[in-house]
Amino acid sequence: MLDIKSCTPEELAEYIESIGEKKFRAKQIYEWMHVHLARDYDEMTNIKKKLRETLKETTEYTSLEVKDMKESAIDGTRKYLFALSDGNMIESVMMRYRHGISVCISSQVGCRMGCRFCASTIDGVVRSLTPSEMLDQIYMISRDTGERVSNVVVMGMGEPLDNYDNLVRFIRLLTDENGLNISERNVTVSTCGIVPKIYDLMEEDFNITLALSLHAPTQEKREEIMPIAKSYDIDTVIRAMREYADNTKRRITYEYTLISGFNDSEEDAEDLIKLLGRQLCHVNLIPVNPIVERNYSATSETYVLNFKKKLEKNAINVTIRREMGRDIDGACGQLRRKHTESGAKEGLL
């Protein structure tokens, strides 16, 4: 069946005409899906019933179900657990900032990358998400809060570049002027470093921000916590990111999770300075969000500040990510994993 919410305006118009309807109906349906955020065809009140019934029979209309939602008492961050039509679960996070609402979405059910500090990857990957399933995470959160989402980060469960074609279509739909019309400059895609896909993304002519999950200053340490480093060594990945910045003229971001006693020393900071050199980039320091399956603890505030100061003295732009949603299992994959384990114990899964 046609995944109608993943269709471009042109594809939708072609389909609508193929079933004997006027082309203007496609524009109406597209607006209902991507502007009014209709949950189903029955909400499309200016679409005749006969057409709605035809669409129900011939298309798949993605509409996620909220299975759980936790709201932080500390900062108002919300973590959503969504059920997909096949029963799989994914997570999304809504964060409030002074500049507006930012939503971090999943691109896959689970993850195959194996990063040792992340709960998303513990059980591997089940499947990739469709563009409509990625979009509907944003749409559902916008409906639930009654507020417009201003920034989107593809940094939740999954490796976005491992779902490349669907990711690209998702970005085009998300930023389409006929839809939600979120600026490309307000979209960030995070990757572990699948080098060929970084070069492919460079050719898409997007104005998005590309972020690399770096998390270690040397090849040896990166291999220890990120299996992807065995396929694409650290120098190759950094070179690809430099070329991305040079070609797109967009500043790139390096995500660096600080793990106590592993990558947070003065020597680690010096290695990171040598690795990055002078380039158009920004370093985002992230105190690790502990998960029960891994024996990692967060770096002390003093160490974090010292690490930041050392980078800044060497002309590297740095911020420390605010810790948000820690009281609601804020780390990627934690809520889904708890739900899965609970269901298994009760014989539900």
C-alpha positions in Angstrom: 0.0 0.0 0.0 1.1 3.6 -0.6 2.7 5.3 2.4 0.8 8.5 1.7 2.5 10.6 4.4 5.9 9.9 2.9 4.8 11.2 -0.5 6.2 14.4 -2.0 3.5 16.9 -3.2 4.3 15.8 -6.8 3.9 12.1 -6.0 0.7 12.8 -4.1 -0.8 14.8 -7.0 0.1 12.0 -9.4 -1.6 9.4 -7.2 -4.7 11.4 -6.7 -5.1 11.9 -10.4 -4.5 8.2 -11.0 -7.6 7.4 -9.0 -9.7 9.8 -11.0 -9.7 12.8 -8.6 -9.0 16.5 -9.3 -5.4 17.6 -8.7 -6.4 20.2 -6.1 -7.5 17.4 -3.8 -3.8 16.5 -3.4 -3.0 19.9 -2.1 -5.8 19.7 0.4 -4.7 16.3 1.7 -1.1 17.3 1.9 -2.0 20.3 4.0 -4.2 18.2 6.3 -1.2 15.8 6.8 1.7 18.2 7.1 0.2 21.6 8.2 -2.9 20.7 10.2 -1.3 17.4 11.4 -4.5 15.3 11.0 -4.3 12.0 12.8 -6.5 10.2 10.2 -8.6 10.8 7.1 -11.8 11.4 9.2 -10.3 14.7 10.4 -10.1 15.9 6.8 -13.5 17.6 6.9 -13.3 19.2 3.4 -12.5 15.9 1.7 -15.6 14.1 0.4 -16.4 10.9 2.2 -16.1 8.7 -0.9 -12.5 9.8 -1.4 -11.7 9.3 2.2 -13.0 5.8 2.0 -10.9 5.1 -1.1 -7.8 6.5 0.6 -8.4 4.2 3.6 -8.6 1.2 1.4 -5.6 2.0 -0.9 -3.1 3.8 1.3 -1.3 3.5 4.6 -1.7 6.5 6.9 1.0 6.7 9.6 -0.2 7.8 12.9 1.8 6.9 16.0 0.3 5.9 19.3 1.6 7.4 22.6 2.3 4.4 24.9 4.0 6.4 27.6 5.1 10.0 28.3 7.2 11.2 31.2 7.7 14.9 32.0 10.7 16.1 34.0 9.9 17.9 37.2 13.3 19.6 36.8 13.1 21.3 33.4 9.9 20.3 31.7 11.6 17.9 29.2 9.2 15.3 27.9 10.1 11.8 26.8 7.7 10.0 24.6 7.4 6.3 23.9 5.6 5.8 20.6 4.1 2.5 19.3 4.4 1.9 15.5 1.8 0.1 13.5 3.7 -3.2 13.7 4.0 -3.0 17.5 7.6 -1.8 17.7 8.5 1.0 20.1 10.5 4.1 19.5 11.4 7.2 21.6 11.4 10.9 21.1 12.3 13.8 23.4 10.9 17.3 23.6 13.1 19.9 25.2 12.2 23.5 26.0 14.8 26.2 25.3 14.6 30.0 25.3 14.6 29.9 21.5 11.7 27.5 21.3 10.9 23.8 21.4 13.4 21.3 20.1 12.5 17.7 19.4 15.0 14.8 19.2 13.6 12.0 17.1 14.5 8.4 16.3 15.5 7.2 12.9 15.5 3.4 13.5 14.0 0.9 15.9 17.1 0.1 18.0 20.6 0.6 16.5 23.3 -1.6 15.0 26.2 0.7 15.9 27.1 -0.8 19.2 28.3 2.3 21.1 29.0 1.1 24.6 27.6 4.1 26.4 24.2 4.0 24.7 21.1 2.0 25.7 19.6 2.2 22.2 22.1 -0.3 20.8 22.0 -3.0 23.5 19.5 -5.2 21.6 20.7 -4.2 18.1 18.5 -2.9 15.3 15.1 -4.2 14.4 14.4 -2.0 11.3 14.6 1.5 9.9 11.8 4.0 10.1 9.9 5.4 7.1 9.9 9.1 6.5 6.3 9.3 7.7 7.3 7.6 11.0 10.1 10.1 11.5 7.8 13.0 10.7 4.9 11.8 12.9 7.1 11.9 16.0 7.3 15.7 15.5 3.6 16.0 14.6 2.4 14.0 17.6 4.5 16.1 20.0 3.3 19.3 18.4 -0.3 18.2 18.7 0.3 17.1 22.3 1.9 20.4 23.4 -0.2 22.7 21.2 3.1 24.4 20.2 5.1 24.7 17.1 8.4 22.8 17.0 11.2 25.1 16.0 14.2 22.7 16.0 14.6 19.1 15.0 17.5 16.8 15.9 17.9 13.4 14.4 19.9 12.0 17.3 17.6 9.6 19.1 17.5 5.9 18.6 19.3 4.7 15.5 22.0 5.8 13.1 20.5 8.3 10.7 23.0 7.6 7.9 22.2 3.9 8.2 18.7 4.9 7.0 20.0 7.3 4.4 17.3 7.4 1.7 14.5 7.7 4.2 16.4 10.4 6.1 16.9 12.5 3.0 13.2 12.3 2.0 12.2 13.1 5.6 14.3 16.3 5.6 12.8 17.4 2.3 9.3 16.9 3.6 10.0 18.5 7.0 11.4 21.6 5.3 9.0 21.8 2.4 7.3 25.2 2.3 4.0 23.5 1.7 4.3 21.6 4.9 5.6 22.3 8.4 8.3 24.4 6.7 11.0 24.1 9.3 14.2 25.8 8.2 17.0 23.5 7.2 19.2 25.6 9.4 17.2 24.3 12.4 17.7 20.7 11.5 20.7 18.7 12.9 21.6 15.2 11.9 24.0 13.2 14.1 26.1 10.3 12.8 28.6 7.9 14.3 30.7 8.4 11.2 29.6 6.3 8.1 32.1 8.1 5.8 30.6 7.3 2.4 27.2 8.6 3.5 28.8 11.8 4.8 30.0 12.5 1.3 26.6 11.6 -0.1 24.9 14.0 2.3 27.4 16.7 1.2 26.0 16.4 -2.3 22.4 16.9 -1.2 22.7 20.7 -1.1 21.2 20.9 2.4 21.8 23.8 4.9 21.4 21.4 7.8 23.9 21.0 10.7 25.9 17.8 10.6 27.1 16.5 14.0 29.7 13.7 14.5 29.5 11.5 17.6 33.2 11.6 18.3 33.5 10.8 22.0 37.2 10.0 22.0 40.3 11.9 20.9 42.3 8.9 19.6 41.7 5.9 17.3 42.5 3.5 20.2 40.0 5.0 22.6 37.3 5.4 20.0 37.6 1.8 19.0 37.1 0.8 22.6 33.7 2.4 22.9 32.5 2.7 19.3 32.8 -0.3 17.0 32.2 1.9 13.9 35.8 3.2 14.4 37.1 -0.2 13.2 35.5 0.4 9.8 36.3 4.1 9.5 39.3 5.3 11.4 39.3 8.6 13.2 41.5 10.5 10.7 39.3 9.4 7.8 36.1 10.5 9.6 37.6 13.9 10.6 38.8 14.4 7.0 35.3 13.7 5.7 33.8 16.2 8.3 36.3 18.9 7.2 35.4 18.4 3.6 31.7 18.6 4.5 32.3 21.9 6.2 34.4 23.3 3.4 31.9 22.3 0.7 28.6 23.3 2.5 30.0 26.3 4.4 28.1 25.0 7.4 29.8 24.8 10.8 30.0 21.2 12.0 29.5 19.9 15.5 31.5 17.3 17.4 29.6 15.5 20.1 32.0 14.5 22.9 30.6 12.5 25.8 32.8 12.9 28.9 33.3 9.6 30.7 35.0 9.7 34.1 38.5 8.3 34.0 38.3 7.4 30.3 38.4 10.5 28.0 38.3 13.5 30.3 41.9 14.1 31.3 44.2 17.0 30.4 46.0 14.7 28.0 42.7 13.8 26.3 42.0 17.5 25.8 45.4 18.0 24.2 44.8 15.0 21.9 41.4 16.4 20.9 43.0 19.8 20.1 45.6 18.2 17.9 42.9 16.1 16.2 40.5 19.0 15.4 43.1 21.6 14.6 41.7 24.8 13.2 38.4 24.1 11.4 34.9 25.4 11.1 33.5 23.5 14.0 31.9 23.5 17.4 32.5 21.0 20.3 29.5 19.9 22.4 30.7 18.4 25.7 28.2 16.0 27.2 28.5 14.5 30.7 27.6 10.8 30.2 24.1 9.8 31.1 24.7 6.6 33.1 22.8 3.4 32.1 22.5 0.4 34.3 23.9 -2.0 31.7 27.3 -0.1 31.5 29.7 0.8 34.2 30.3 4.4 33.1 30.1 7.5 35.3 29.9 11.2 34.5 32.9 13.4 34.8 32.9 15.8 37.7 31.8 19.4 37.1 35.4 20.6 37.8 36.9 18.3 35.2 34.2 19.3 32.6 35.0 23.0 33.1 38.7 22.5 32.9 38.3 20.5 29.7 36.2 23.3 28.3 38.7 26.0 29.2 41.6 24.1 27.7 39.8 23.8 24.3 38.7 27.4 24.4 42.3 28.5 25.0 43.2 26.8 21.7 40.5 28.7 19.8 37.9 25.9 19.7 34.3 26.9 20.2 32.8 24.8 23.0 29.6 24.5 24.9 28.5 22.1 27.7 25.2 20.5 26.9 22.6 21.1 29.5 21.6 17.9 31.3 17.9 17.6 30.6 15.4 14.9 31.6 17.8 13.0 33.9 14.9 12.2 36.2 12.9 10.6 33.4 15.5 8.3 31.9 16.7 10.9 29.5 19.4 8.9 27.8 18.5 7.3 24.4 16.8 4.0 24.6 16.2 3.8 28.4 12.4 4.2 28.4 11.9 1.8 25.5 14.2 -0.8 27.2 12.4 -0.5 30.5 9.0 -1.0 28.7 10.4 -4.0 26.7 11.8 -5.7 29.8 8.6 -5.0 31.8 6.5 -6.5 29.0 8.7 -9.6 28.8 8.5 -10.2 32.5 4.7 -10.0 32.3 4.5 -12.3 29.3 3.3 -9.5 27.0 6.2 -9.6 24.6 
